[in-house]
Amino acid sequence: MQLEHNEYTIKGFITYLEKKYGAKITGKPFNSSDVCQYEMRGYLPFRYGGNKIIGKTIQGIKIIALSEGIMKLNKKKRNNVSKKNTNL
């Protein structure tokens, strides 16, 4: 099975996040639960790029497709994210 440049298995997506961001802002490593939450939400958290993500199954394997577009957050939500980041 050949994946597109923006498609990842769950393990591959965790590796992508670790290479790009190191770890979560809590210092803990990314895990499959994080990826499942991002997929259910439909986008990555703003602090990790805010990209839209879509989960799909191909030949019984879960694939995460990362969109080039960034999910637009309303101003109130964006301010809450900024406040949370400064409290660490």
mmCIF file of the C-alpha atoms, coordinates in Angstrom:
data_MODEL
# 
_entry.id   MODEL 
# 
loop_
_atom_site.group_PDB 
_atom_site.id 
_atom_site.type_symbol 
_atom_site.label_atom_id 
_atom_site.label_alt_id 
_atom_site.label_comp_id 
_atom_site.label_asym_id 
_atom_site.label_entity_id 
_atom_site.label_seq_id 
_atom_site.pdbx_PDB_ins_code 
_atom_site.Cartn_x 
_atom_site.Cartn_y 
_atom_site.Cartn_z 
_atom_site.occupancy 
_atom_site.B_iso_or_equiv 
_atom_site.pdbx_formal_charge 
_atom_site.auth_seq_id 
_atom_site.auth_comp_id 
_atom_site.auth_asym_id 
_atom_site.auth_atom_id 
_atom_site.pdbx_PDB_model_num 
ATOM 1  C CA . MET A 1 1  ? 0.000   0.000  0.000  1.00 0.00 ? 1  MET A CA 1 
ATOM 2  C CA . GLN A 1 2  ? 1.408   3.346  -1.054 1.00 0.00 ? 2  GLN A CA 1 
ATOM 3  C CA . LEU A 1 3  ? 0.543   6.390  1.087  1.00 0.00 ? 3  LEU A CA 1 
ATOM 4  C CA . GLU A 1 4  ? 0.367   9.947  -0.199 1.00 0.00 ? 4  GLU A CA 1 
ATOM 5  C CA . HIS A 1 5  ? 2.843   12.532 1.138  1.00 0.00 ? 5  HIS A CA 1 
ATOM 6  C CA . ASN A 1 6  ? 0.255   13.783 3.650  1.00 0.00 ? 6  ASN A CA 1 
ATOM 7  C CA . GLU A 1 7  ? -0.986  10.361 4.848  1.00 0.00 ? 7  GLU A CA 1 
ATOM 8  C CA . TYR A 1 8  ? 0.340   8.496  7.870  1.00 0.00 ? 8  TYR A CA 1 
ATOM 9  C CA . THR A 1 9  ? -0.352  5.377  9.859  1.00 0.00 ? 9  THR A CA 1 
ATOM 10 C CA . ILE A 1 10 ? -1.034  6.164  13.512 1.00 0.00 ? 10 ILE A CA 1 
ATOM 11 C CA . LYS A 1 11 ? 2.538   5.231  14.467 1.00 0.00 ? 11 LYS A CA 1 
ATOM 12 C CA . GLY A 1 12 ? 3.876   7.263  11.536 1.00 0.00 ? 12 GLY A CA 1 
ATOM 13 C CA . PHE A 1 13 ? 1.786   10.273 12.595 1.00 0.00 ? 13 PHE A CA 1 
ATOM 14 C CA . ILE A 1 14 ? 3.125   10.029 16.156 1.00 0.00 ? 14 ILE A CA 1 
ATOM 15 C CA . THR A 1 15 ? 6.661   9.986  14.711 1.00 0.00 ? 15 THR A CA 1 
ATOM 16 C CA . TYR A 1 16 ? 5.807   13.042 12.557 1.00 0.00 ? 16 TYR A CA 1 
ATOM 17 C CA . LEU A 1 17 ? 4.524   14.946 15.616 1.00 0.00 ? 17 LEU A CA 1 
ATOM 18 C CA . GLU A 1 18 ? 7.600   13.981 17.666 1.00 0.00 ? 18 GLU A CA 1 
ATOM 19 C CA . LYS A 1 19 ? 10.000  15.109 14.932 1.00 0.00 ? 19 LYS A CA 1 
ATOM 20 C CA . LYS A 1 20 ? 8.168   18.387 14.383 1.00 0.00 ? 20 LYS A CA 1 
ATOM 21 C CA . TYR A 1 21 ? 7.267   19.326 17.992 1.00 0.00 ? 21 TYR A CA 1 
ATOM 22 C CA . GLY A 1 22 ? 9.384   17.053 20.210 1.00 0.00 ? 22 GLY A CA 1 
ATOM 23 C CA . ALA A 1 23 ? 6.714   16.386 22.822 1.00 0.00 ? 23 ALA A CA 1 
ATOM 24 C CA . LYS A 1 24 ? 3.407   17.771 24.006 1.00 0.00 ? 24 LYS A CA 1 
ATOM 25 C CA . ILE A 1 25 ? 3.562   21.050 25.927 1.00 0.00 ? 25 ILE A CA 1 
ATOM 26 C CA . THR A 1 26 ? 3.166   18.978 29.094 1.00 0.00 ? 26 THR A CA 1 
ATOM 27 C CA . GLY A 1 27 ? 6.501   17.320 28.280 1.00 0.00 ? 27 GLY A CA 1 
ATOM 28 C CA . LYS A 1 28 ? 4.863   13.927 27.778 1.00 0.00 ? 28 LYS A CA 1 
ATOM 29 C CA . PRO A 1 29 ? 5.352   12.057 24.495 1.00 0.00 ? 29 PRO A CA 1 
ATOM 30 C CA . PHE A 1 30 ? 2.580   11.895 21.908 1.00 0.00 ? 30 PHE A CA 1 
ATOM 31 C CA . ASN A 1 31 ? 0.583   8.650  21.908 1.00 0.00 ? 31 ASN A CA 1 
ATOM 32 C CA . SER A 1 32 ? -2.185  6.931  19.961 1.00 0.00 ? 32 SER A CA 1 
ATOM 33 C CA . SER A 1 33 ? -4.866  8.347  22.294 1.00 0.00 ? 33 SER A CA 1 
ATOM 34 C CA . ASP A 1 34 ? -3.775  11.862 21.323 1.00 0.00 ? 34 ASP A CA 1 
ATOM 35 C CA . VAL A 1 35 ? -4.052  11.002 17.636 1.00 0.00 ? 35 VAL A CA 1 
ATOM 36 C CA . CYS A 1 36 ? -7.539  9.522  18.128 1.00 0.00 ? 36 CYS A CA 1 
ATOM 37 C CA . GLN A 1 37 ? -8.674  12.670 19.965 1.00 0.00 ? 37 GLN A CA 1 
ATOM 38 C CA . TYR A 1 38 ? -7.291  14.907 17.213 1.00 0.00 ? 38 TYR A CA 1 
ATOM 39 C CA . GLU A 1 39 ? -9.085  12.783 14.612 1.00 0.00 ? 39 GLU A CA 1 
ATOM 40 C CA . MET A 1 40 ? -12.410 12.966 16.495 1.00 0.00 ? 40 MET A CA 1 
ATOM 41 C CA . ARG A 1 41 ? -12.000 16.745 16.791 1.00 0.00 ? 41 ARG A CA 1 
ATOM 42 C CA . GLY A 1 42 ? -11.118 16.991 13.096 1.00 0.00 ? 42 GLY A CA 1 
ATOM 43 C CA . TYR A 1 43 ? -8.038  19.139 13.520 1.00 0.00 ? 43 TYR A CA 1 
ATOM 44 C CA . LEU A 1 44 ? -4.773  19.376 15.420 1.00 0.00 ? 44 LEU A CA 1 
ATOM 45 C CA . PRO A 1 45 ? -4.579  21.739 18.385 1.00 0.00 ? 45 PRO A CA 1 
ATOM 46 C CA . PHE A 1 46 ? -3.592  25.272 17.394 1.00 0.00 ? 46 PHE A CA 1 
ATOM 47 C CA . ARG A 1 47 ? -0.208  24.952 19.138 1.00 0.00 ? 47 ARG A CA 1 
ATOM 48 C CA . TYR A 1 48 ? 0.598   21.978 16.856 1.00 0.00 ? 48 TYR A CA 1 
ATOM 49 C CA . GLY A 1 49 ? -0.300  23.751 13.625 1.00 0.00 ? 49 GLY A CA 1 
ATOM 50 C CA . GLY A 1 50 ? -4.104  23.613 13.662 1.00 0.00 ? 50 GLY A CA 1 
ATOM 51 C CA . ASN A 1 51 ? -4.187  21.511 10.487 1.00 0.00 ? 51 ASN A CA 1 
ATOM 52 C CA . LYS A 1 52 ? -7.359  19.651 9.586  1.00 0.00 ? 52 LYS A CA 1 
ATOM 53 C CA . ILE A 1 53 ? -7.028  15.887 9.835  1.00 0.00 ? 53 ILE A CA 1 
ATOM 54 C CA . ILE A 1 54 ? -9.183  13.111 8.465  1.00 0.00 ? 54 ILE A CA 1 
ATOM 55 C CA . GLY A 1 55 ? -9.078  9.495  9.554  1.00 0.00 ? 55 GLY A CA 1 
ATOM 56 C CA . LYS A 1 56 ? -9.868  6.735  7.104  1.00 0.00 ? 56 LYS A CA 1 
ATOM 57 C CA . THR A 1 57 ? -9.380  2.987  6.865  1.00 0.00 ? 57 THR A CA 1 
ATOM 58 C CA . ILE A 1 58 ? -7.597  1.453  3.880  1.00 0.00 ? 58 ILE A CA 1 
ATOM 59 C CA . GLN A 1 59 ? -7.293  -2.338 3.692  1.00 0.00 ? 59 GLN A CA 1 
ATOM 60 C CA . GLY A 1 60 ? -8.069  -2.548 7.410  1.00 0.00 ? 60 GLY A CA 1 
ATOM 61 C CA . ILE A 1 61 ? -5.341  -0.072 8.403  1.00 0.00 ? 61 ILE A CA 1 
ATOM 62 C CA . LYS A 1 62 ? -6.181  3.262  10.026 1.00 0.00 ? 62 LYS A CA 1 
ATOM 63 C CA . ILE A 1 63 ? -4.735  6.149  8.021  1.00 0.00 ? 63 ILE A CA 1 
ATOM 64 C CA . ILE A 1 64 ? -4.509  9.773  9.136  1.00 0.00 ? 64 ILE A CA 1 
ATOM 65 C CA . ALA A 1 65 ? -4.575  12.350 6.330  1.00 0.00 ? 65 ALA A CA 1 
ATOM 66 C CA . LEU A 1 66 ? -3.145  15.742 7.254  1.00 0.00 ? 66 LEU A CA 1 
ATOM 67 C CA . SER A 1 67 ? -4.637  18.671 5.337  1.00 0.00 ? 67 SER A CA 1 
ATOM 68 C CA . GLU A 1 68 ? -2.591  21.662 4.267  1.00 0.00 ? 68 GLU A CA 1 
ATOM 69 C CA . GLY A 1 69 ? -5.391  23.967 5.415  1.00 0.00 ? 69 GLY A CA 1 
ATOM 70 C CA . ILE A 1 70 ? -5.410  25.337 8.931  1.00 0.00 ? 70 ILE A CA 1 
ATOM 71 C CA . MET A 1 71 ? -8.563  25.157 10.997 1.00 0.00 ? 71 MET A CA 1 
ATOM 72 C CA . LYS A 1 72 ? -9.705  28.687 11.765 1.00 0.00 ? 72 LYS A CA 1 
ATOM 73 C CA . LEU A 1 73 ? -10.429 29.249 15.434 1.00 0.00 ? 73 LEU A CA 1 
ATOM 74 C CA . ASN A 1 74 ? -12.717 31.954 16.636 1.00 0.00 ? 74 ASN A CA 1 
ATOM 75 C CA . LYS A 1 75 ? -11.005 34.776 18.501 1.00 0.00 ? 75 LYS A CA 1 
ATOM 76 C CA . LYS A 1 76 ? -12.228 33.678 21.942 1.00 0.00 ? 76 LYS A CA 1 
ATOM 77 C CA . LYS A 1 77 ? -10.889 30.143 21.501 1.00 0.00 ? 77 LYS A CA 1 
ATOM 78 C CA . ARG A 1 78 ? -7.559  31.423 20.132 1.00 0.00 ? 78 ARG A CA 1 
ATOM 79 C CA . ASN A 1 79 ? -7.154  33.695 23.173 1.00 0.00 ? 79 ASN A CA 1 
ATOM 80 C CA . ASN A 1 80 ? -7.844  30.777 25.523 1.00 0.00 ? 80 ASN A CA 1 
ATOM 81 C CA . VAL A 1 81 ? -5.140  28.709 23.811 1.00 0.00 ? 81 VAL A CA 1 
ATOM 82 C CA . SER A 1 82 ? -2.687  31.604 24.114 1.00 0.00 ? 82 SER A CA 1 
ATOM 83 C CA . LYS A 1 83 ? -3.470  32.045 27.827 1.00 0.00 ? 83 LYS A CA 1 
ATOM 84 C CA . LYS A 1 84 ? -2.983  28.327 28.482 1.00 0.00 ? 84 LYS A CA 1 
ATOM 85 C CA . ASN A 1 85 ? 0.410   28.379 26.763 1.00 0.00 ? 85 ASN A CA 1 
ATOM 86 C CA . THR A 1 86 ? 1.661   31.298 28.858 1.00 0.00 ? 86 THR A CA 1 
ATOM 87 C CA . ASN A 1 87 ? 0.675   29.636 32.150 1.00 0.00 ? 87 ASN A CA 1 
ATOM 88 C CA . LEU A 1 88 ? 3.253   26.853 31.769 1.00 0.00 ? 88 LEU A CA 1 
# 
